[in-house]
Amino acid sequence: MKGHAGKGQETPLATLYRHFEQALEQNSIELALANVSVEEIRADVAPHLESLATWFQNQSSTLWNMPATYMEGQTEEAGKPRSGNQVRAETFLLAPEIGLRGRLDLFWQQSGQQRLLELKTGGGQGNLPKRDHRWQVDGYHSLLTVRRNSEMKKALATLLYSGTPQEAQAFGIPFTIKELQRVNETRNILVLSHITGTASAPPGPSRCTKCFLLKQCEQVSSLLTWQPPEPDTNGQLSSPPVTPGRPQRYAPTTASIGKVIHAEHEMGIASGAYSFSLSSEEDRVFFARYYHLLHIEGREGERQQALLWKTSVAERIEHGTAIGELKPVGEPQPTGQGEWEQEFFCNNTSELREGDEILLSGGDPITGEVVTGTIKHISAEHVRVWSPELIAHPTLIDRYDTNLVHVRTVKNLLRWLQAGVHLRELVAGKLRPQFSKLSVARRLDFNAEQNLAVERALQMQDYLLVQGPP
């Protein structure tokens, strides 16, 4: 399948390999720094590319003509060709009406129809589609239900597993009002937990006993004085472990809906990757204090983000968080990696700076077309932005503070529990960092503060904090 098909056209497998090799070349430095073998990556990726290429080759003739069995009575004239196709990758959707946001792997529109595809590269063993993956797609369905153009029919969804041998396996995921109600119900439970900072009550001995997060749940509950789980100490596991809090068929986990439900503070705790060992009550107090402080910080970040739909464009421009009336300077420029850079004329009175995360929209980032992006260059009259995809008529930039740093900090607090006693006491301020007596020659072209910073950096045995400009 490699090489070219008839009439000189590139085969699907050749196309995938070409993009894969480009990605390897573009990330060669990062791979070298991570000490990752390129040959090992090629060997790991090859089966996935081959299964995806086979699937595409077998399905390409029907991708633009959705089967009538998906349409629940919404049929089209037989053999009528589709027009107006539009394909988007990593499409960002935000729906504050139901408290969800997400990024779709692949989303395309046809005449009056929409379709989304979620790609999973994990192993294809066990019963497919997996429950957690179905739940994630249900979240995307919910987003599209809110954001759907009234002229568009209900979106179709496909879960595609590239880890299955020979050919990727696809599953259509239907969506009814029942699934929407389940998404909303679980969203409400998570929101209540998030606002109060307290986990919901345990589901009972029969389900706590089977839960694969039982140990982590017991440990975190003791740290934060949550109601502990109630396992049956005399019971035996009679079935595979299930996720707590929901019926087994649709039991959602934080990992499975992490892309669509705003529940960052559960992410690290529910991962099951932590083993805690506390040596004193002071450690428990330290953990609980900073966990609750981070919770307050996270809530403030959410409040700032809510200004996107609680304030007008004029108010956001006045507050310095938006730039309006953008005028394009020429055509968008491809980066060579499937991404784009665009430059605009503007009257910039904002506080936005280079490197800031933004939303680029056609005037309404909530109900209109929108993409995420980053400011590459900005001045009083020009702004240049990077984005992973294009929209038709961008006219507005809004600041969009992601929660990545906050989530990383919460996870680092959990990692602190795993550290040795010495490191925990350093971070908690019980121990002062130690420095050696190494003699460091002073540089004549440095001032006193610069020489001191170099000296302390070379003498450091634990850590050194250097305060820079704001």
Secondary structure, 3 states (H helix, E strand, C coil): CCCECHHHCECHHHHHHHHHHHHHHHCHHHHHHCCCCHHHHHHHHHHHHHHHHHHHHHHCCCCCCCCHHHCCCCCCCCCCCCCCCEEEEEEEEEECCCCEEEEEEEEEEECCEEEEEEEECCCCCCCCCCHHHHHHHHHHHHHHHHHCCCCCCCCEEEEEECCCCCCCEEEECCCCHHHHHHHHHHHHHHHHHHHHCCCCCCCCHHHHHHCCCHHHHHHHHHHHCCCCCCCCCCCCCCCCCCCCCCCHHHCCCCCCCCCCECCHHHHHHCCCCCCCCCCCHHHHHHHHHHHHHHHHHHHHHHHHHHHHHHCCHHHHHHCCCEECCCEECCCCEECCCCCEEEEEECCCCCCCCCCCEEEEECCCCCCCCEEEEEEEEECCCEEEEEECCCCCCCCEEEECCCCHHHHHHHHHHHHHHHCCHHHHHHHHCCCCCCECCCCCCCCCCCCHHHHHHHHHHHHECCCCCCCCCC
